[in-house]
Every structure is written in C-alpha cells, then in structure tokens.
Amino acid sequence: MRLKGEQFGAEGEEEEEQKLVVGYALTLKKKKSFLQPEFERLACKRGISFVAIDVNRPLSDQGPFDIILHKLSGKEWIDIVEDYGQTHPEVAVIDPPDAIQHVYNRHSMLQNVVDLNLSEFDGRVCVPRQMVIMKDQLSIPDEAAKAGLKLPLVAKPLLVDGSAKSHELFLLYDWSSLSKLEPPFVLQEFVNHGGILFKIYNVGDAIKVVRRYSLPNVTKCQLADVPGIFPFPRVSSAAASADDADLDPDIAELPPLPLLERLSKELRHRLGLRLFNIDMIREHGTRDIFYVIDINYFPGYGKIPDYEAIFTDFLLTFMKSKYRKKLC
C-alpha cells in the first residue's frame, strides 16, 4: 500500500500510488448512518475505498485490506477478527475486540475514569456513585445506603449488546420501583446538570464536542411528590441537538478544551480504543465539576458536523503513522 504524497523509494523516488482499502463489517443501520454518499465521495477523492466484508465467507479469502473497521457483536465474530489479526498482522483492525468488549459493560467502562486526576487542566472529572444489581432487588435499599447512593437514580442495563433493550434507561424516584426492573442492571446516582449533555466524539487523536438536550433537573419537591419509575427518552439523537439553542451561558458553556483533550488522551490509552465517544455532564451550579456517565464505542459519527473530513483525515494519518513505524 502507498499513500498519496508519500515517498518510500530510495532518494525520494516516488513509487506507484495505490488506494487505501478499508474493509468494513457493520450492521445495515450503522452502514446507512456512517457510509453516507458525501463521505464516500470525499474518501474516494482522497484515495480511500470501502469494501463490504461478507460475514458468510472466510475473512482470509477476502481483501486484501489495509484496515478493517467493524462493529458487530457475538463471540463468533470476535473469534474471526482475533484469528485474522494473528494471521494478518499487516492489517490494522480498528478496534481490538477485547478492548471493545470492555466498554460494553456499563460498570467496567467507567472504572477507567475513577482515578483520573485532571485538576491541573481546569476541571474535575468524576463518575457518579453507582452499583451493579445482579439479583435480589429486595436487599437493594440497604445495599445502596451502604454504597452512599441517594435518590433519584438512573437504572441502565448492565450490558450494551446493540439491541434496543440495552438502551432502555429509567429514572427512579423511589426504592419500591426497583422490583419492576429485570436484573442485571446498573444503578447510577442522578446528577442535576441543567438538562444539557456534552458528547465528546473521539476519532483517533481528534475530538469534536456537541451539546445535546438531556433530562431536566429533579427538585426535592418532585422527589417527594412524584414516586415511581419513568423511562428515559433517547437524548443522543441529532434532533436533540442544543448547539444552536438560546441557553443559559452557565449551563451551555463547553468544558475547557485542555480538560477534554487530556481526558480523551488518557481514555484512548486506558481503553485501547480509537473510535468512541464520552457522555459528560456538568454538575448544576458549578463551572468545573464534570461527570462522565457513559462511554460508547463507534458512535453515530454521521450526526456530527464535518465528520466526513475528520474521519478521512484519521484513516490517512493512521496509515501514514503505521507505515512510518514499519520503515523505522
């Protein structure tokens, strides 16, 4: 493989240009949102071609590929990708299946944030108090009290498997409502944040931050007067964008860029991932206390402005770096 503008021949002799071939294994829904026509046109113009991987054929019989992009679930696919990576070390797999599995568990994904100290980067990054419920909801109130959890609480399925059910979130105003939920799930303390969520999209070393509407603050009166359990609306869609809304500046102000850059760099290293996004909120009434509440692998990049150029740059830069290391 050769990249446009790169010279690998002796004494600056430029060798024949070749395309960067990216094999992809995505669900139909992900393919539609990610491989949009404008993105494919730009990628083609810059020497990148996308080739669909046929999951019903041996992966080694397909290609050749320079990069494999994937977001499929199931042990069979994981085994296929891992075996392929061992027999084809020259092909970059984005991202490693074992690293992806780590963020599919809503409890373990946030453990990488717990001990981060980013105070020198203009902010404090925390994780809401949380606990995992595997069974026996009747003992939860006592266990939650020991863990320091207070109402209201957010209940999330423990595992993210790509199904609609794994994205069903609930807001709990009282302990008795827990009996209506089916374990395993994670209980996470709800933090008032002014109804605004920050989504930090990571594409390699590049980050892009957007605002999204979220749940409004919960008052003490509401907590006392409105018992029960309520389903979360999906707040991460492009339709819920708050970037152009007329918002209170104290709520809408983006987190400091140095803080986001350092947080993203640390998580890239700790997670071993290049494609992910961080869901972050600012504690209401503060300027510099932030909470990471979720991490998602290979999120909906098609929702962010200029994703076509950002992702194209990432693929080309990644391969240039890989081949320079190979030549050293």
C-alpha positions in Angstrom: 0.0 0.0 0.0 1.2 3.5 -0.8 -0.4 6.8 0.3 -0.8 9.8 -2.0 2.1 12.2 -1.5 4.2 9.7 0.5 7.6 8.8 -0.9 9.1 5.4 0.1 11.6 4.9 -2.8 15.3 5.5 -2.5 16.5 9.1 -2.6 13.0 10.5 -2.8 11.8 8.3 -5.7 8.1 8.2 -5.6 6.5 4.8 -6.1 3.2 4.0 -7.7 0.2 5.4 -5.9 -2.3 2.8 -4.5 -5.6 3.2 -2.8 -6.2 2.6 0.9 -8.6 -0.3 1.1 -10.9 -0.3 4.2 -12.9 -3.4 4.8 -16.0 -2.8 6.9 -18.3 -5.1 8.9 -21.2 -3.1 10.1 -24.9 -3.6 10.7 -27.2 -2.3 8.0 -28.3 0.6 10.3 -24.7 1.5 11.1 -23.7 1.3 7.4 -26.5 3.7 6.4 -25.6 6.3 9.1 -21.8 6.1 8.7 -21.2 5.5 5.0 -23.2 8.4 3.7 -22.7 9.4 0.0 -20.8 12.6 0.7 -18.4 10.7 2.9 -17.8 8.0 0.3 -17.2 10.7 -2.4 -14.7 12.5 -0.3 -12.9 9.3 0.7 -12.7 8.2 -2.9 -11.3 11.5 -4.0 -8.5 11.1 -1.3 -7.7 7.6 -2.4 -9.8 5.6 0.1 -12.1 2.8 -0.9 -14.6 1.0 1.3 -15.3 -2.7 0.7 -18.0 -4.6 2.5 -16.9 -7.8 4.3 -19.1 -10.8 3.7 -19.6 -12.4 7.1 -20.7 -15.6 5.5 -17.3 -16.2 3.8 -13.9 -16.8 5.4 -12.3 -13.4 6.1 -8.9 -14.6 4.9 -10.4 -15.2 1.5 -11.4 -11.6 1.2 -9.4 -8.4 0.6 -6.6 -7.6 0.6 -7.3 -4.9 3.2 -5.2 -2.2 4.8 -7.7 -1.5 7.6 -10.7 -3.4 9.0 -13.5 -1.3 10.6 -16.0 -3.3 12.5 -18.9 -3.1 14.9 -20.6 -6.4 15.0 -21.5 -8.4 18.2 -21.3 -12.0 19.1 -18.5 -14.4 20.1 -18.2 -15.9 16.6 -17.3 -12.6 15.0 -14.9 -11.8 17.8 -13.1 -15.1 17.3 -13.0 -14.4 13.5 -11.4 -11.0 13.9 -8.9 -12.1 16.5 -7.8 -15.1 14.4 -7.5 -12.8 11.4 -5.4 -10.3 13.3 -2.9 -13.0 14.3 -2.5 -14.4 10.7 -2.6 -10.9 9.1 -0.5 -8.6 11.3 -0.1 -6.2 8.4 -3.8 -5.3 8.5 -4.9 -2.7 11.1 -8.0 -3.8 13.0 -10.0 -0.9 14.4 -10.6 -1.5 17.2 -9.3 -4.6 19.1 -12.3 -6.8 20.0 -11.2 -7.3 23.6 -11.0 -3.5 24.1 -14.4 -3.1 22.7 -15.9 -5.7 25.0 -14.7 -3.7 28.0 -16.9 -0.7 27.2 -19.9 -2.9 26.5 -20.1 -3.4 30.3 -21.6 -0.2 31.8 -19.9 -0.8 35.1 -16.4 -1.6 33.9 -16.4 1.1 31.3 -16.3 3.9 33.9 -13.6 2.3 36.1 -11.0 3.9 33.8 -12.2 7.4 34.8 -12.4 6.9 38.6 -8.8 7.5 39.5 -8.1 10.3 36.9 -6.7 13.5 38.3 -7.2 16.3 35.8 -7.4 19.2 38.2 -4.5 21.0 36.5 -6.5 21.0 33.3 -9.2 23.5 34.5 -11.7 21.0 35.9 -12.5 18.0 37.9 -13.8 14.8 36.3 -15.8 12.4 38.3 -18.1 9.3 38.0 -21.5 9.2 39.6 -21.8 6.8 42.5 -23.1 3.5 41.2 -23.6 -0.2 41.9 -24.4 -3.3 40.0 -27.6 -5.3 40.7 -27.3 -8.9 39.6 -30.3 -10.3 41.6 -32.4 -9.9 44.8 -33.9 -6.4 44.4 -35.4 -6.6 47.9 -32.0 -6.1 49.5 -31.1 -3.1 47.2 -32.2 -0.3 49.5 -29.9 -1.4 52.3 -27.0 -2.1 49.9 -27.5 1.2 48.2 -27.4 3.0 51.5 -24.1 1.3 52.4 -22.8 2.5 49.0 -23.9 6.0 49.7 -26.4 6.2 46.8 -29.3 8.6 47.1 -32.5 9.1 45.1 -33.2 9.8 42.3 -31.3 7.0 40.5 -30.8 6.1 36.9 -31.2 2.4 36.0 -29.3 1.1 33.0 -29.0 -2.5 31.6 -25.5 -3.8 32.6 -24.5 -4.9 29.1 -24.6 -3.0 25.9 -25.3 -5.5 23.1 -26.6 -3.3 20.3 -30.2 -4.2 21.0 -33.0 -1.7 21.6 -33.5 -3.1 25.1 -29.9 -2.4 26.1 -30.6 1.3 25.6 -33.7 1.3 27.8 -32.9 3.6 30.7 -35.1 4.5 33.6 -35.3 7.2 36.2 -36.3 6.0 39.7 -37.9 8.3 42.3 -38.4 5.6 45.0 -36.9 2.3 46.1 -40.0 0.2 45.7 -39.9 0.7 41.9 -36.8 -1.4 41.7 -38.9 -4.5 41.8 -40.2 -3.6 38.3 -36.8 -3.9 36.7 -35.1 -7.1 35.5 -31.5 -7.7 36.6 -28.7 -7.4 35.8 -28.6 -3.6 35.7 -26.5 -0.7 37.0 -27.9 1.9 39.4 -26.3 5.3 39.0 -26.9 8.3 41.0 -28.7 11.1 39.0 -26.7 14.3 39.0 -28.6 17.5 38.2 -26.9 19.1 35.2 -29.3 21.7 33.8 -30.7 19.5 31.1 -27.6 19.6 28.9 -25.3 16.7 27.9 -21.9 17.1 26.2 -20.9 14.4 23.8 -17.2 14.2 23.1 -16.6 12.3 19.9 -13.1 10.8 19.5 -11.7 9.9 16.1 -8.1 8.9 16.7 -6.4 12.0 18.2 -9.2 14.3 17.0 -12.1 15.3 19.2 -15.4 17.0 18.4 -17.8 18.3 21.1 -21.5 18.8 20.7 -24.3 19.7 23.0 -27.4 17.6 23.4 -30.6 18.1 25.4 -30.9 15.8 28.4 -33.2 15.3 31.4 -34.1 18.4 33.4 -33.1 18.9 37.0 -35.0 17.0 39.6 -36.1 19.1 42.6 -36.7 17.9 46.2 -40.4 18.6 45.7 -40.6 16.4 42.7 -38.7 13.7 44.5 -41.2 13.8 47.4 -44.4 14.2 45.3 -43.8 12.0 42.2 -43.0 8.4 43.2 -42.5 5.8 40.5 -40.2 4.8 37.7 -40.1 6.7 34.3 -38.5 5.6 31.0 -35.7 7.8 29.7 -36.2 9.4 26.3 -33.4 8.9 23.9 -31.4 12.2 24.1 -28.4 11.5 21.9 -30.1 11.9 18.5 -29.2 14.7 16.1 -32.7 16.0 16.5 -32.0 16.7 20.2 -29.0 19.0 19.3 -28.7 22.0 21.6 -25.8 23.6 19.8 -27.8 26.5 18.3 -30.3 26.9 21.2 -30.5 30.1 23.3 -29.3 28.7 26.6 -28.1 30.0 29.9 -24.4 30.5 29.4 -23.5 28.9 32.7 -25.2 25.7 31.5 -24.3 25.8 27.8 -20.6 26.7 28.2 -18.5 23.8 26.8 -16.0 22.1 29.1 -12.5 23.5 28.8 -10.7 22.2 25.7 -7.4 21.3 27.6 -9.5 19.2 30.0 -11.3 17.4 27.1 -8.0 16.8 25.2 -6.3 15.3 28.3 -9.4 13.2 29.2 -9.6 11.8 25.7 -5.9 11.1 25.5 -6.0 9.2 28.9 -9.0 7.2 27.8 -7.6 6.3 24.4 -4.6 4.9 26.3 -6.5 3.2 29.0 -9.3 1.8 26.8 -7.1 0.9 23.9 -9.7 2.4 21.5 -9.5 5.0 18.7 -13.3 5.3 18.0 -15.5 6.2 20.9 -17.5 9.0 22.5 -17.8 10.2 26.0 -21.1 11.4 27.5 -20.3 14.1 30.0 -22.4 16.4 32.2 -21.6 19.5 34.3 -22.9 19.4 37.9 -25.6 22.1 38.0 -24.4 25.2 40.0 -20.7 24.6 39.3 -18.4 25.6 36.5 -15.7 23.0 36.7 -17.2 19.8 38.2 -17.9 17.3 35.4 -19.2 13.7 35.4 -18.6 11.0 32.8 -21.8 9.0 32.7 -21.3 6.8 29.6 -18.7 5.7 27.0 -19.8 4.4 23.6 -17.8 2.5 21.0 -18.0 3.6 17.3 -20.9 6.1 18.0 -23.0 7.8 15.4 -20.4 9.9 13.7 -22.8 10.8 10.9 -24.6 13.1 13.4 -21.6 15.5 13.9 -20.7 18.4 11.6 -17.8 17.7 9.1 -17.4 14.1 10.1 -16.5 13.2 6.6 -13.3 15.2 6.6 -12.5 14.3 10.2 -12.8 10.6 9.6 -10.9 10.7 6.2 -8.1 12.5 7.9 -8.0 9.9 10.7 -7.7 7.0 8.2 -4.9 8.6 6.2 -3.0 9.8 9.2 -3.3 6.5 10.9 -1.9 4.6 8.0 0.9 7.1 7.5 1.9 6.6 11.1 1.7 2.9 10.9 3.9 2.7 7.8 6.5 5.1 9.1 6.9 3.0 12.2 7.3 0.0 9.9 10.1 1.7 8.0 12.0 2.8 11.1 
